[in-house]
Amino acid sequence: MSPAVARGRQVYPARRAVEHAVALDGVRPLRLFPVLWPLWQVETTANVYDEQAYEVIDWFVVRAVREAGFHRVDDLARFFGTPVPLVRRCLAFLEVIGHLRVEADAVRLTDLGHRAAAAGIRYVPKESRQDLYVEQYSAQPLPRRYYQGSVPIFATPEVPEDRLGDRSRFQPLFAPTAFQPSIVEELARRPDRTEFNLPRLLRELSVLRHHDAFLPAYVVETADRGLLVYTAVAAERDSLFEEVCRQVPTIRNMISAEERGDPREIWTAWLAEGRAGRGTLRQLPNGPNRRHRDRGGVPPEDRGAGPAVGGSRADPGRAAAVRPGTQAVRPVGPPGRTRMIGADDVTDRGGRGGLADEQRRWDEEDEQRCCAEDAFGVYD
């Protein structure tokens, strides 16, 4: 089996997940984890029946066996008034395609032969190979929506640079489970198997081989220890993988084990550096921190710079950093037009793009404050 190929479009940027998470009522996101979710790609083989029209003599031979009760070769030849060798050739072909069996000149239809005769269609079996994707933690097959060309799935725990929508650093998750062929066998018996990319016409399904595959996803940890999961399947949360997080404590434990930083210490230290001009950090009654910035704004020489956050240089004065081992994110833009982008996307680019252009635009519009609420607080 050839390895799973990277398919689908670019991995969508982290800001899409963050934008949705921060807009949820009653949800306070804390940290964002770009991960590669472990799947199994399973190659199966099965028989699929090609529907063809009966040849005239084949059709009448089948009807004579099924409806008239002729079960011997000589009786069929005598009934049709044809030479015995011609009848034998016809029976030999029908036996090859599985419609009947001939034993000691006795003829009987198989189950396939009865179904074909009842439908008036000659079913010709052909081998078909079908790839299935199975989530490793829960061992459940993925529904058909995950087979869309827009959903990227990779053969290795590395995302090619040209497939990244931003500079998120994806880390593979590890599932301590072993693949069992019974997963596919149980799926084959399900009446809704077509919803899991297994066509109804496939019969005698068997597993040839399997190997690992990886689905890019963003896991967002919330203040109430909840986990939100986002994949390319939809613009909103992925309910299937969120349910896996609820069912499998391993995922929650891995997230909890990641080192945490104190948001207030992070932003207080950044303010002390004075890169965003004069300002103070205050905690609001409902929990978030608010940065009050003097109207002087960001000095031109420091625009677009900031401390290293999550492996990138970001501007925490206007940023929502998602701390250690995670992807940093930040909101930019004046009130009412807040958007979330990856911290790596706002590094200084020599005056082209990034905070420098954003700051000039805000100055031109005479808007001297930026207010955004996120996991760590609200800043203006």
Secondary structure, DSSP 4 states (H G I P E B T S, - for coil): -PPPPPBSSPBPPHHHHHHHHHTSTT--EEEEEEEEEEEEEEEEEEEEEEEEPPPHHHHHHHHIIIII---BHHHHHHHHT--HHHHHHHHHHHHHTTSEEEETTEEEE-HHHHHHHHHT-EEEEEEEEEEEEEETTTTEEPPGGGGSTTS-BBSSS---GGGBSS----EE--------THHHHHHHH-TTGGGGT--TT-EEEEEEEEEEEEEEEEEEEETTS-EEEE-TT-SS--HHHHHHHHH-HHHHHHHHHS----HHHHHHHHHHTTTT-SEEEEE-TTS-EEEEE-TT---GGGTT---EETTEE--GGG-B---SSS--EEEESSTT--EEEEGGGGS--TTSSHHHHHHHHHHHTT-----EE-SSEEE-
